[in-house]
Amino acid sequence: MIREVIVVEGRDDEAAVKNAVEAEVIVTHGYGIRKETFELIERAYNNSGIIILTDPDHAGERIRKRLAEQYPKAKHAHISRDEAAKGMDIGIENASAQAIREALGKVRTILSEERVEFTQDDMINYGLVGEPGSADRREQIGRLLGIGYGNGKVFLSRLNHYGITRKEYIQAWINYTRRGQLKE
């Protein structure tokens, strides 16, 4: 049983999470979160804590950002777009139980203190921006680190704000290159 309450967007997401793990789940019903839902989330946040698990799309990221601003000590779990895709539909409801369990096993908390472990130079040196395949590299490395996909600016922010260490990053990079993802 997962101790924290998992916050998802929709009823189908809730069903997928409950199929994967034993946990309490709160559904936001999209971006227009009702007062009663915020009260439930607040109660969970103050008691057992929450894990935000939103869809890996624009709407999901907007909801995640809104919740993270209101609940700064919330934990975050991310599922990759590939794992959450079914045809043109992207959502947690499409992810396998295994993908959901793996994402919940890699939860991260945003650090409250300012930290700059990674810079734009790192993004360039690791080919995460400015060259063919950069988006795919960010997707794959983000999956390995449990921080999800983001454009270059978002990805760099997540590396620093989720407290990814240089050692963790290098291990993910090694695992990525061993899988033959890079053609160097």
C-alpha positions as CSV (number, residue, x, y, z in Angstrom):
1,M,0.0,0.0,0.0
2,I,1.3,3.4,-0.9
3,R,1.2,5.8,2.0
4,E,0.6,9.0,0.1
5,V,-2.6,9.8,-1.7
6,I,-2.1,9.9,-5.5
7,V,-3.6,12.8,-7.4
8,V,-4.7,12.2,-11.0
9,E,-6.7,14.0,-13.6
10,G,-9.6,11.7,-14.5
11,R,-11.7,8.6,-13.4
12,D,-9.9,6.4,-16.0
13,D,-6.6,7.5,-14.6
14,E,-7.8,6.5,-11.1
15,A,-8.9,3.1,-12.4
16,A,-5.5,2.5,-14.0
17,V,-3.6,3.5,-10.8
18,K,-5.8,1.3,-8.6
19,N,-5.3,-1.6,-11.0
20,A,-1.5,-1.1,-10.6
21,V,-1.1,-0.4,-6.9
22,E,-3.1,-0.3,-3.6
23,A,-3.5,3.4,-2.9
24,E,-6.0,6.1,-2.2
25,V,-6.6,8.3,-5.3
26,I,-8.1,11.8,-5.7
27,V,-9.4,12.9,-9.1
28,T,-9.1,16.6,-10.1
29,H,-11.4,16.3,-13.1
30,G,-9.1,18.4,-15.2
31,Y,-7.8,21.9,-14.7
32,G,-11.0,23.4,-13.3
33,I,-10.5,21.8,-9.8
34,R,-13.5,22.4,-7.6
35,K,-13.3,23.8,-4.1
36,E,-14.3,20.4,-2.6
37,T,-11.5,18.7,-4.4
38,F,-9.0,21.2,-3.3
39,E,-10.1,20.6,0.3
40,L,-9.6,16.8,-0.2
41,I,-6.2,17.3,-1.6
42,E,-5.3,19.8,1.2
43,R,-6.3,17.2,3.8
44,A,-4.3,14.5,2.2
45,Y,-1.3,16.8,1.7
46,N,-1.3,17.7,5.4
47,N,-1.9,14.1,6.7
48,S,-0.2,11.4,4.5
49,G,1.2,13.6,1.7
50,I,0.4,13.5,-2.0
51,I,1.9,12.3,-5.2
52,I,1.0,14.2,-8.3
53,L,0.7,11.9,-11.3
54,T,-0.8,13.8,-14.2
55,D,-0.8,13.0,-18.0
56,P,2.4,13.7,-19.9
57,D,0.8,16.4,-22.1
58,H,0.3,20.1,-22.0
59,A,-2.9,20.0,-19.9
60,G,-1.4,17.6,-17.4
61,E,1.7,19.7,-17.0
62,R,-0.5,22.8,-16.4
63,I,-2.4,20.9,-13.7
64,R,0.9,19.6,-12.2
65,K,2.3,23.2,-12.1
66,R,-0.9,24.5,-10.4
67,L,-0.9,21.8,-7.8
68,A,2.9,22.1,-7.2
69,E,2.5,25.9,-6.5
70,Q,-0.2,25.2,-3.9
71,Y,1.4,22.1,-2.4
72,P,5.2,22.7,-2.6
73,K,6.2,19.6,-0.7
74,A,4.1,17.3,-2.9
75,K,5.9,14.4,-4.5
76,H,5.9,14.0,-8.3
77,A,5.7,10.8,-10.4
78,H,6.1,11.0,-14.2
79,I,5.1,8.5,-16.9
80,S,6.7,9.0,-20.3
81,R,4.6,9.9,-23.3
82,D,5.4,6.6,-25.0
83,E,4.2,4.6,-22.0
84,A,1.0,6.7,-21.8
85,A,0.1,6.7,-25.5
86,K,-2.7,4.7,-27.2
87,G,-3.0,5.9,-30.7
88,M,-3.5,9.7,-30.5
89,D,-4.6,9.6,-26.9
90,I,-2.0,10.3,-24.2
91,G,-3.0,9.7,-20.6
92,I,-2.2,7.8,-17.5
93,E,-5.2,5.5,-18.3
94,N,-3.2,4.1,-21.2
95,A,-0.1,3.2,-19.2
96,S,0.5,-0.4,-18.2
97,A,0.3,-1.3,-14.5
98,Q,4.1,-1.9,-14.7
99,A,4.8,1.6,-16.0
100,I,2.6,3.1,-13.2
101,R,4.4,1.1,-10.5
102,E,7.8,2.1,-12.0
103,A,6.8,5.8,-12.0
104,L,5.6,5.6,-8.4
105,G,8.9,3.9,-7.5
106,K,10.8,7.0,-8.8
107,V,8.9,9.8,-7.1
108,R,10.7,13.1,-6.6
109,T,10.1,16.1,-4.4
110,I,11.0,19.6,-5.6
111,L,13.8,21.1,-3.5
112,S,12.9,24.2,-1.6
113,E,16.4,25.7,-1.8
114,E,18.0,27.1,-5.0
115,R,20.4,24.6,-6.5
116,V,22.3,24.7,-9.8
117,E,24.0,21.3,-10.4
118,F,23.3,21.4,-14.1
119,T,23.6,24.3,-16.6
120,Q,22.8,25.0,-20.2
121,D,26.3,23.9,-21.0
122,D,25.5,20.4,-19.7
123,M,22.4,20.3,-21.8
124,I,24.5,21.1,-24.9
125,N,27.4,18.8,-24.0
126,Y,25.0,15.8,-23.5
127,G,23.1,16.6,-26.7
128,L,19.9,17.4,-24.9
129,V,19.3,20.6,-26.9
130,G,20.2,21.9,-30.3
131,E,20.7,18.8,-32.3
132,P,18.7,16.0,-34.0
133,G,17.5,13.5,-31.4
134,S,17.6,15.9,-28.5
135,A,13.9,15.6,-27.7
136,D,14.2,11.8,-27.7
137,R,17.3,11.8,-25.5
138,R,15.4,14.0,-23.0
139,E,12.5,11.7,-23.1
140,Q,14.6,8.6,-22.5
141,I,16.8,10.1,-19.8
142,G,13.8,11.7,-18.1
143,R,12.2,8.2,-18.0
144,L,15.3,6.7,-16.4
145,L,15.5,9.4,-13.8
146,G,11.8,9.5,-13.2
147,I,11.4,13.2,-14.0
148,G,9.4,13.0,-17.2
149,Y,9.7,14.7,-20.5
150,G,10.2,18.5,-20.9
151,N,11.6,20.9,-23.5
152,G,15.2,22.0,-22.8
153,K,14.3,24.7,-20.3
154,V,11.8,22.5,-18.4
155,F,14.2,19.5,-18.4
156,L,17.1,21.6,-17.0
157,S,14.8,23.0,-14.3
158,R,13.7,19.5,-13.3
159,L,17.2,18.2,-13.1
160,N,18.0,21.0,-10.6
161,H,14.7,21.2,-8.8
162,Y,14.2,17.5,-8.3
163,G,17.7,17.2,-6.8
164,I,19.2,15.0,-9.4
165,T,22.9,14.4,-8.6
166,R,25.6,14.4,-11.2
167,K,26.2,10.7,-10.2
168,E,22.5,9.8,-10.8
169,Y,22.6,11.6,-14.2
170,I,25.8,9.9,-15.3
171,Q,24.4,6.5,-14.4
172,A,21.2,7.2,-16.4
173,W,23.3,8.4,-19.3
174,I,25.4,5.2,-19.2
175,N,22.2,3.1,-19.1
176,Y,20.8,5.1,-22.0
177,T,23.9,4.6,-24.1
178,R,24.2,0.9,-23.3
179,R,20.7,0.4,-24.7
180,G,22.1,1.5,-28.0
181,Q,20.0,4.6,-28.1
182,L,22.8,6.8,-29.1
183,K,24.5,6.4,-32.5
184,E,27.9,8.0,-31.8
